[in-house]
Amino acid sequence: MEDLQLTGKLVVLASASPRRLEILTNVGLRFEVVPSWFKETLDKRLFKTPHEYAVETAKQKALEVAKRMPFKHLKTPDIVIGADTVVTVDGLILEKPVDKQDAYRMLSRLSGKEHSVFTGVAIILCHEKEDEEIDYQVIDFYEETKVKFADLSDDLLWEYINSGEPIGNWGHFTEFKPCEPMVLWTLIQRASPCLHRFIEIRDKAGGYGIQALGGMLVEYVHGDFLNVVGFPLNQFCKKLGLIFSPPGSLTHNSTQTSPQGSAVDTVPPAEPAASSPPGSPTHNGPPDSQGQNIPSASPAHNVKQEESGRGEEEVPWTLVNSLSKCSENREAEPQGINDPAAPDLTSRATMQMQNVREHETEDSKEKLCKMIELMDGFKASKVLFTASKLRVFDVLRSSKTGELQAEDVAQEIKASMKGTERLLEACVSLGLLQRTGKQYANTAMSRHFLLSDGPLSLQGYIQHCNELVWPLFTHLETAVREGTNQHEKAFGKTSNNLFQDAYYSRHEVKLRFMKAMHSIARVSGRDVATAFDLSKYKTACDLGGCTGAMAYEFAKAHPGLSVTMFDLPKVIEMSGHFRPHDADDRVSFVAGDFFKDELPKADVYILARILHDWSDEKVHILLSKIAKACSPGCAVLVSEIFLDEDRKGPSRGLLQALSMTEGRQRSASEYSLLLKSHGFTAAQVKHTHNLLDAILCVTE
Ligand SMILES: C[S@@+](CC[C@H](N)C(=O)[O-])C[C@H]1O[C@@H](n2cnc3c(N)ncnc32)[C@H](O)[C@@H]1O
């Protein structure tokens, strides 16, 4: 039996469930946790069977993460695992109770009866194609386990409900942050709903947790016990074994014959992760009987652990392989406490207490992980800044094979061998580079965002962070004590007007600032430009449009729209440097000061990253001027980082506020109120899940 490994692959669990995490961790799988944002709102009536519903939900959860990660986390996973567990009884699907009454309703329905627990699992294989589009292949299956509850008195039920377990006995909410390297710009990009966000873990389908106190309610379990806990490990391992079997040994017959159902689909890259009912192209589509859509573990994947630099605790693949080769037929023998080998009730209770302790340990490990990440965050950021500044990513790209040894890189970047090696190794650990043997190469994420001439290059913004934001943050303590911006301390110069005094006083600083704005506008511009239907408008004016990157995105997205880009004369004189090769002549440039000069006439005024920079007083001056220039039906589109309504995130916005001069960050409803006070109403808000969100309001 060949040993197969997931070495070097980025495996992601798209679930915040500590139980799933524990089950997979226990078998030695190394993975990251990125909880899915997919809302479990599929219409159950559209599904013929409960397992179809669970499988579809699992698939949508996993796809949402697979599609979000390249943009929000700046890395493409190799494998994303999604799961959804439902309990069914009397033809009803029970999910997670929302409160104690709901838990009582569910548990009393289960009392004295046998019910089924279905877990749908989706394994998404992500393949980056040559054009950097990503192919998603879906392997899904489900597992059913039958569980019988004893007759439960009301007193017992309430005692159990009041223990807190049915709706989360480690607190209803837990602060969750997966263990990942914290790179400043990763933070900036993805912190929003992922970091510092409270994620519900009261995730007990049917309102009980069999692995803890809820186990005492159970008379018998027929089938996979771990399936009831939340993840059918046995069948999952078999499927993994099939997927990563050596070429030739792959069979997909199981997708047609397995009683537990399994399907292989390819999802087109452009497809949104929206909910889709069964029968949609991605649901239970025909399996690829030739196996062509399934990647096999090629010898290249079987790199030795010491070469890969990852994974000393690999999955015991011999076991996984054996499982995968086992007959697909389920064993008819019941498992659980009817099984003579199963532990008696007392020892089960002891095991459950042990489980509680293990969960607590896991919980504190997660917290420690987060602490370490926070403590080391600045080092990671500086590694990124330094590697970018030394052009490490460009140097690797320019080599013939796309990979170089440390000494060649050292020579190219004119740095010491020892220092370069350390830098490259640190980059590998942060996912910025990959290493095979002694050869270093860019990762997909670096190719995407870190090459200086890439269409989505963040180099400009990274250098701005390095040269301007970093020195400001070294004076954070004073900034907090004094409540002021620390430009003078950091740069030996006061800045009353951020742009005139700080950014535009020297040519190279201005160019750097413009490059920074340009890179953010290139990365976020399309999502902002397509956030709303602007087809009824003919003209737009992008106030403070800087290099015009956003204006070009609007022109591209709206064929009937002409866009005037308006900015200070010092900026307009340089904006030609940033003109795209396919520049649209519907974009024109006007120089002026939006506080003092007359504004160009337009149907829509765009304010992208403008309002947060100014005091309330100046914001009102600007909005009054826009309101005056508008005729009825005109609109204002504001694009900013929108704070959550409770101002608890995203940290990207709140961290940025720490180095602000006179401005401040606002939530969508604060922007809406602000605009309303100038006669702009009927707010439409778009959270783009990119760097900037958007709000559109119209004049009455
Ligand atoms: C934070 S940048 C945003 C750039 C651009 N809107 C974007 O999203 O990429 C602010 C812009 O406002 C411009 N700006 C600042 N003060 C201005 C003024 N008084 N009149 C016109 N533009 C101004 C700056 O030159 C700069 O381009």
The ligand as an SDF file (V2000), in Angstrom:
LIG
                    3D

 27 29  0  0  0  0  0  0  0  0999 V2000
   -7.6020   58.7310    0.1850 C   0  0  0  0  0  0  0  0  0  0  0  0
   -7.4190   59.3320   -1.4090 S   0  0  0  0  0  0  0  0  0  0  0  0
   -8.6610   58.4820   -2.2970 C   0  0  0  0  0  0  0  0  0  0  0  0
   -8.3640   58.3290   -3.7330 C   0  0  0  0  0  0  0  0  0  0  0  0
   -9.4250   57.6680   -4.5860 C   0  0  0  0  0  0  0  0  0  0  0  0
  -10.7210   58.2350   -4.4300 N   0  0  0  0  0  0  0  0  0  0  0  0
   -9.4630   56.1990   -4.3420 C   0  0  0  0  0  0  0  0  0  0  0  0
  -10.4050   55.7050   -3.7350 O   0  0  0  0  0  0  0  0  0  0  0  0
   -8.5440   55.5220   -4.7750 O   0  0  0  0  0  0  0  0  0  0  0  0
   -8.0640   60.9710   -1.2710 C   0  0  0  0  0  0  0  0  0  0  0  0
   -8.0000   61.7540   -2.5370 C   0  0  0  0  0  0  0  0  0  0  0  0
   -8.6150   63.0090   -2.3150 O   0  0  0  0  0  0  0  0  0  0  0  0
   -7.8470   64.0120   -2.9610 C   0  0  0  0  0  0  0  0  0  0  0  0
   -8.0620   65.3160   -2.3160 N   0  0  0  0  0  0  0  0  0  0  0  0
   -7.6800   65.6790   -1.0900 C   0  0  0  0  0  0  0  0  0  0  0  0
   -8.0500   66.9340   -0.8500 N   0  0  0  0  0  0  0  0  0  0  0  0
   -8.6710   67.3830   -1.9490 C   0  0  0  0  0  0  0  0  0  0  0  0
   -9.2850   68.5910   -2.3150 C   0  0  0  0  0  0  0  0  0  0  0  0
   -9.3220   69.5920   -1.4520 N   0  0  0  0  0  0  0  0  0  0  0  0
   -9.8450   68.6950   -3.5270 N   0  0  0  0  0  0  0  0  0  0  0  0
   -9.7910   67.6570   -4.4090 C   0  0  0  0  0  0  0  0  0  0  0  0
   -9.2350   66.4640   -4.1170 N   0  0  0  0  0  0  0  0  0  0  0  0
   -8.6870   66.3410   -2.9110 C   0  0  0  0  0  0  0  0  0  0  0  0
   -6.4310   63.5240   -2.7710 C   0  0  0  0  0  0  0  0  0  0  0  0
   -5.5550   64.1210   -3.6860 O   0  0  0  0  0  0  0  0  0  0  0  0
   -6.5800   62.0430   -2.9820 C   0  0  0  0  0  0  0  0  0  0  0  0
   -6.4340   61.7190   -4.3190 O   0  0  0  0  0  0  0  0  0  0  0  0
  1  2  1  0
  2  3  1  0
  2 10  1  0
  3  4  1  0
  4  5  1  0
  5  6  1  0
  5  7  1  0
  7  8  2  0
  7  9  1  0
 10 11  1  0
 11 12  1  0
 11 26  1  0
 12 13  1  0
 13 14  1  0
 13 24  1  0
 14 15  1  0
 14 23  1  0
 15 16  2  0
 16 17  1  0
 17 18  1  0
 17 23  2  0
 18 19  1  0
 18 20  2  0
 20 21  1  0
 21 22  2  0
 22 23  1  0
 24 25  1  0
 24 26  1  0
 26 27  1  0
M  CHG  2   2   1   9  -1
M  END
$$$$
